[in-house]
Amino acid sequence: MKNKAMKKVVALSMSTMLMATALVGCGEKAEAPQSTGSDNTQTTSGDTTTATAPADTTSDEAADKTYAPDEITDFTFFAGMPGTEINSGNNEIQDMIAEKTGVRLKETWLTGQTVSEAIGSIIASGTYPDLIDGGDGCADLYNEGVLIPWDEYLESGKYPNLTNYYTKNEWDQFRQDDGHIYWCNVFQNTKGAPTGTAHNDEAFWIQARVLEWDNYPEIKTLDQYFDLLERYAAANPKTKDANGNEMDIIPYTCLCDDWRYFCIENAPQFLDGYPNDGSVIVDFEGKDPTIVDYNTTPTAKRYFQKLNEEYKKGIVDKDFGTQKYDDYIQKLSNGNVLGMCDQYWDFQQINDALLTAGLDAQGCNYVPLGLTIDEGMDNRWHTYGDTLNTASGIAVTTSCADPDLAFSFLDKMLDQDIMNLRFWGVEGVDYLVDDNGLFYRTPEIRAQVADPKYKADHMCTYSYLPQYGGTSDDGINANLPEEQPSEFYDKLAEPLKKCFDAYGAKNYPDLIGSVVEDVNATHPWFPMWSYSNNLDTSTPGGVAWTKMGETKHEWLPKIVMASDFDAEWDNYMKAYEGCNPQDFLGQMQEELDRRVEAAKNAG
């Protein structure tokens, strides 16, 4: 999970305020389709308990209603993440969903700003979309009083899909300090049997062709990883892009841009064999779980010293410290970057880009490795089971003229027929059904649904609206095509199939080889980032957290590029200690103790 400093109030120019105003608007009736959207999806794995749904008071007639064009309401939605818009007023599946729900959603995505800047701009403009996912800015929207409480809608019995989306205990964890629920996270929620094939978490990634070149070695440690990158780059200094142009190999790159500097800073917690608590390590080996600062461990120093050594050798991208996210994504798309450390969702779109460019056939797709600092250690890079992120999610704003319709729309997103439309598409066009009821795609259909123009004209995932992973109501199919075991394997490029077969793996979690455990059951505090992500400067711990983030963002690129690593590390540690990290760690320990005690009291 991204590990960010707290949100800041940003100074806004008039042009930025006007940009925010242009992004959003209230829902209105429309005779003709007007829409934008995204194919920006995330995958889930694991399982979760579900609450007993209240009686559905919706009549069959209402459930089966088809809306005429003049009955369809256009709602607006802003997501604090980059995404790809679909064609406004000319998307086939979006229109089909609108006929079933009475709503067409105009999605707007984060462009040219950080999420803090974008949410600050929207707040300053005073003009809000009907629905919003503000990411780490959700707390700022709540503090402004511009979000509608969900409680009465969840308790009304009119929206059983939403009420049943989480258990009562899980919904209670979304409550803010005024006792109300204002948003719902739509990821990491499994229905039926888990079907996860993806590793949607963080890892050290490597191109499949690099592993093939070395006859699929066992790569367990950071040193072994960089040794392989060095040897491959020495033997293969050049490669070709999708157009046949020769390029230099970049053995390893990393991202330090804005909040995405987690790509460089939080690896030490994983290298020491701990799961993704994001902002801290929780040492659970002793009598009582204890907060540990992963920034100052011996492993942290060894990790950054290794990056420093590799930078001096020319293995680490010389431009890593200044590249922006778009530069980073472009490099990965070119196929000449051999490896990096990142969350899968941060570069997921590259898979389709490599497919359509034909670079997948060259083995340029990335596979995850579960590295530790030393051999013989367990790794916990992959999180089994769903992770409940209560820090952010989709919300309905006070600018929405028809909240009942908005909640009805969100509720219907979880109807199985609409889930199928969103993620599989139209039967007979975007997928086929075999004699056993199993959904599948031919190579021609896979190429079609991966085509950017086809997705813009036809597909509509509404990827930041409520959704399920796991198994469909039919008990046969995965809700998400990428989690359908047969479809997952058949879709793989030949170099990936060879890689999976060589390691005896059926999916990406098999490749990474993490300890198979439901961390949510064994670690009732998990994940701690769900608390730290919402810290602000109202407490000494929040002040320290902010300063720690600013200091790491400044110093970590410098120590990787330092001519004298030890001297620069000492300077960094002095600057870091000046942030009073003990204030933050103490507040995290209090929250850890609270969560452990709450779990005991819950039985």
N, C-alpha and C positions, 0 to 999 in steps of 0.2 A: 504494500500500500504506500502511496506517496506520503512522505514525511515532511510537512510544511511548517513554516513559522505561522503564527497567527495572522489573521487578516488585518490589514491596515486601512485607515481612512486615507484615500488618495486625493491629491489635488487634481481638480478637474478643469480642463479648458472648456470653453463654450463649444468647440467643435466636437469634443468627446461627448458632451451632454447631448448634442444634436444627434450624434451617432446612436446613442442609447435610445433616444426617442424614436429614431427611425427603425430600430430593431423590433419594437414591441407595439401592441395595440390591443384593444378590447375585442372580444368575440362579437360577431355580427352575422346576421343572416345574409346569405349570398345565393344568387340564382345560378351563377356559373362557378365551377370549381376554381379555387384559388389556394395553392398549396406549395409548401416546400417541405423537405424532410431529410432523412438520412438513412444510410445503411450501416451506421456505426454501431455494431453489436458487440456485446460481451458475452462470454460463455460462462457457465456455472458448473459446478460439480458438487456431489455430496448429497445429504438428505436432511430433512427438517421435519419437525412435528407440525401438525396443522390443527387449528382450532375447529370446534364443531360449528358449522355455519348456521346462522339463524334461518328461520323459515323464510323462503323466498316469496315475497308478496307480489312479485311481478307476474302478471297474467301471461298465459301462453300467447295470447293475441298480441300483447305488447312486445314479448320477446321475439315474435316472428315478424314484427312490423318492418316494412321496407319504406325508407324515407325518400320522398320525391325531391328533386333538386331544390325547389323553393322551400323545403322543410329543413334543409341542412344548414347547420350553424358552423361558421368558420371560427375556430379558436386559435389563439397564438400561443406558442411555447418557446421558451429560451432555455437552452442547455449550456451550462458552463464548461463545455468540453468541445474540442474541434470535431467537426462532422462534415458529411457530404450531403448537400441538398439534392432533393429529387426535383423533377420538373414541375413547376408551379402550374396547376390547373390541367395537367396532362399526364397524370399517373394512374394507371389502370387499377391497381390493387388499392390505392388510397381511395379512389372513388367507390370501389366495392365495399370497403370498410365504412365509408361515409353512409352508404345506403343502408347498412346494417345498424349503425349507431346514431345517425343524425348529426354527426360531427366530422368535420374535416379539419385537420390540425396543420397549421402553418408553423413549421419548425425553423428556428434560427439557431445557429451554432456560434461558438466562440471563434472570433477571427481577429487577429492583430492586437489582442489585448491579453493580459492575464485575467484569470477569473475574478480576482479581487478588483481589478480595474473595471471589468465589465459590470459586476454587481454594484460597485460604487457609482458607475455612470448611470445605471438604471435607477438607483435610489435617488441620485441627484436630479434626474429628469422628472421624477414623480410620476412617470408613465410606466405601467407594468403590463407584462403579458398576462393572459388568462391563467396559464400554467407555467411553472418555472422549476428548474433544477439548478440551484445556485451553487452546487458543490460545497466547498468550504465557506461560501458566502451565505449559506442557509441561515446561520445564526444572525448575521447582519440583517437579513430580511425579517426574521422573527423579531429582532429588537426594534425594527421600524414599525412593527404592527401591521404589516401589509399581507399577512398570510391568514387564510381561513382555517380555523380548527376543524379537525376531522372527526372529533368524538361523536357528535350527534349523527353524522352520516354513517359511521361504522356501527353505531348502536341502533340505527333505524330499522334494520332488517330489509331495507330496499336494495342493498348492495352486497349480497352474500359473498361474491367472489373476493371483494376487497376485505370484508370482515374476516374471511377465512384465510386470507393471504398469510397472516401471521397468527400465532397463538396469542391469547390475552396477555401472557407474560411478555412475549416479544413485542407486542404493540406498546405495552407499558414502558418499555425501554426507550421508545421514541418520545416520551413525554418531556416537555420542557419545564422550566422552573415554575411556570404558572399552572402546571398540571394538565396541559392540553397537548394533543398530538397535532403537528403541523405539516409533516411530510412523511414520505414512505420511500425507502430505498428499494429499487426494483431488481437488483442483482443478487446472486447467490441465494436463490430460493428454489428448492427442488420439490417437484411433485412426483408421487409414485416412486419407482425405483430409480436410483442414481444411474446416469448413463455417461458421466463425464469422460471425454477422451482428450480434452485439452489441458494443458498446464497454463492456467490463466494468470499465474503468479510470477514472481521474480525468479530469475535464474541467470547463470552465465550461459549465453547462447553461442552456438558455433554452426557454421554451414555444414550441411551433410557431406559435401564433397571433400572437406578437410578430413573428416573421420574415415571416409572411404580411401583416401590417399594413403592413410597410415594403417589400413587393414582393420579398421574399427577397434581401436585400442580401448582399454578401460581407463577413463580419465576421471580421477577421484579428487585431485587436489588442485589448488591454484597454480602451483609450480608446474604440474604436469600439463595443465591447460595452456599456459604460456609457452612451455617448451614445444608443444605441438604447433602452436601458431607461428613460432619462430622458424621451425623447420619447414613448414609448408610454405611460408612466405619466401624463404630463401630459395626453395626449389621452384616456386611459381610466383615470381615477382609481378607478373602482368596477367591481366584477364581482359575479357571483352564484354561490353555492355550489350543490351538487347539489339542494338543497331550494328553490332560488329566493330565498334570503336574500341581501340586498345586503351586500357586504363591501368594505373598503378594499383596494386593490392594495398588495402589498408588493413593490417592484421587485427587491430583492435581499436574501437572508438568508444567514447562514453559521453554522456550528456550532462551538462551542468546548468542548463538553461532554466532560469526561474525555479518553480517548485519541482521541476523534474530533476533537480540535482540529486534526488534519491538514487538515480542511476549510478552515482559514484559514491555516495556517502553511507548507505546502510548495509552494504555487503558483510561487514564484520559480524553482525548478529547471526547471519546464515552460515558463514564460514565456521562459526563456533558451534553449529548444530542446533540452533534455536529456531522456533517458528517465527512467523512474521507479526510480531507485536509492534513493529513499525518504528516506534520512537525510543524504545528501551528493550533490554533483555529482561525476561522474568526467569530468574534462577529457581527452578522448581525441584532441585535435587535435595535440598535440606528440609528441615522440619516445617518451616513456613516459607512460602514464595517470597522472593526478595527482588527488588528492582536493582538492576545493574546497568551502568552506563556503557553502551557498546562503543562509544566514541573514544574511550581511553583505555581499552583493554590491550593486552599484548598483541592479540590478533589484529586489532585495528592498525597498530603501528606496522606490523608485518605486511598487511595488505597494502597500505599506502606506500611502503618502501618498495614492494614489488612493482606497483604501478610506476613509481619513480625510476626504478631500474629499467623497466621496459620502455619507458618514455625516452630515456637516454639512448637506448638501443635503436630507436626509431620504430618500435613495434606499436606503441600507442600513438594514435592520430595526433599530429602536431597541432591541429586546430581544435582539439576537443574542448579546450577551456573557453572558447569564444563562439563556437557554433550555436546557432539557434535550432529550435526543434525542427523547423522545415528543412534546414540544411542537413540535419541528422537523418531525417526520413528519406530525403533525396539520395543520400549516400547509400543507405540500406537498399533502396529501390534499384540502384545501379548494379548491385550485385558484387561490388568489390570489397565490401567490409566482411571480414571473416568472422568476427565475434564481438560481443558486447555484453554488458550486464544491464538488464532492463526487465520491467514488468511486461508480460506478453500483450496485455491490452493496449500498451503504449505504442506498439508497432504492428498490431494485428493486421492492419490494412495492407502491410507489405506482402503477405501471402498471396492475396489476389493480384497485387501488382506484379509479382514475380510470375504468377501463372499466366496472366495475359501477355506478359512480355516474353514468355518462353524461357526465362532464366531458371525456372524450376527444373527443367530438363538437364541443366548444367549442375544441379545439386546446390543451388544458391539458397534454398530454404534453410531456416534455422531450426535447430533442435536444442533442447535444454539439457544442461548438465548440473547435477547436484553436488557442487564442489564443497569441500571442507578444507580447513587450513592444513590439517595433517591427515594422513591415511588412518583408517580404522575407526573413524568417527561416524556416528549416525548423521544423516542430513534430514532437515525438515523444510526444505524449500517449497514443497508442495503441501497445500493445506487441504486435507480431506474433510468432508463435511462442509456445510454452508457457514459462511461468516456473516454475522449480522452487523451491518454498518449502520448505526443509528445517527451518525453525524451529518448525513445529507440525504437528499432524495427529491422526488417530485412533490411539488406543493401547488395548491390552488390559491391565487391571489385575490385580494379584495376588489381588484378591477374586473373580475369575472362577473358578468351580468347574470349568469345562470349557473350557480354552483351545483344545483341538483343535476343539471345536464352534464357538467364536468365530471362529477363523481360517477354518474351513470356510464359515461364514456370510459373512464378509467376501469370501472367494474367490468365492462364488456370486453376490454382488452384481454381479459383472462378466460373468456369463453373459448372452448377448444377450437371451434371453427375459425374464429378470428386469429387465434394463435397460429393455426395452420396457414392461414393466408399471409400473416406477417412474416413467418420464417421459412415456410416451405414454398409458398406461392400458390398458383392455380394448378389443381390436379389436371393431368394430361398435357400441361404446358410446361410447368416448372418442375414437376416430379411425376413419376408413374407409381402404380400400386401393383404388386405382384399377387399371385393367387392366395398367398397367406396374409394379405393385408399389409405387407411391409412396403413403406415408401422407399423409392430409390430414384436415382438420376443416371441417365446415360452420359457418356463423355461429352456428347453434343449439348445436352442440357446444362451440364456443369460449366462448359465454356460460355454458354448463353447467360446464365445467371451471374457469372463473374464479370461480364462485360459492363463497363461503367455506363455506357449509354442505355443499355437495356435496364440496368438497375434504376437509372434516373427516370426512365419512361414507365416502368412496369412495377418494380418491387417497392414495397413500403413496409419496413420492419418496425417503425416507431420504436426505435431501439432503447429509448430512455423512458418508456412507459412500462407499467407492470407486466411481468412475464415470468414464466417458469422454465427451469431446466428440468431434467428428469424425463419421466415417461408420460406420454399422452394418455388421455382417458381411455383409449382403446387397448391399453396395456401392451401394445406391440411396438409402437414407434417412439423415438425420441422427440421431444418438443422442438429441439434445435437440430437442424440437419447435420451440423458438425459433430454432434454427439451420437448420431446413428452409427453404431459400430461398423456395419457393412459399408455405409456411405463414406464414413471417415476413411477407411482403408482404401476403398476403390478410388477415392479422390486424390490420394497421395501421388505425387510424381514418382517416377521409377527410382530416382536416387534415394528418396525418402523411404520407399518400400524396402529397398535393399538395406537401408540403415536399420529400420525397425526389425527386419528379419534377422539381421546380423546380431542384434542384441536380444532377440527373443521377446520383443516388446509388441504389445497390441495397441498401445496408446502413448501419449506423451508422459503421463504420470509414471508409466512403467519405465520409460527411458530415464527419467530423473532419479528414480530409485529412492524416494523419501520414505521415512518410517510411516507405515500405514496405521494411522490412528485418527480418531475423530477428536481433534484438538479442542473443539468446543465442549465436548463431554469431559475430557480429562483436564482441561485448563479453563475453569469457569470464568476466569478474568479475560480471556482472549476475545478480541484483540485489544491491546491497550491503546492503539492509535485511534480507536473510536472515541476515546476520552481526550487525548492530547490534541487531536485535530481541531477541537473546538475551544482550546484555551485562548484566553485573551489577557490583556495587560491589567486586569482588575485584581490579580493576585501576584505575589512575588514569584511564584512558580511560573505563571504565564509570562511575566516580564523576562525571566531567565530563558524561557523557551524561545521567545522571540529573538533575544540576543544570540542564543546558541545557533539558531538557524542562520542569522545574518553572518555570524562569524564563520561557520562552516562553509557557507556559500562563497565567502571571500577567500578563505585560506586553503581549502582542499585542492583547487586547481594549482595554487602556488606551490604546495608541498610536492605534488606530482611532478611539477616542472623544475623543482629546485636543483641547483648545482650541488648544494650541500644539504642532503636530506635531513641529517640529524639536527643540524643547526636550525633549519626551517621548521622541523617538527617541534623543537623546543619553543620556538617563537609562537607557533600555533597553539601549543598547550597553554602558554602564558595568556594569550588572548582568550582562549576558551575558558580558563579558570576565572578570568575577569567577568564572565557572564553570570557567575554564581550558579553553576549548574545544580548545586545541592538543593537550591530552592525548588527547582523543577523536579528533581529526583524525589525529594521529600513529598511533594504533592502527588506524584505518581504512586509512591508507596501507600499514601493514604487511600487513593482510589483503588489500588490493588487489594488492600486489606478490606475495603468496603465490599468489593465484588466477591471476595472469598467468603466473607461473613454472610452476604446475601444468599450465596449459593448454599451454604450450610443451613440457613433458616428456611430455604425453599425445600429442603429435604433431600 
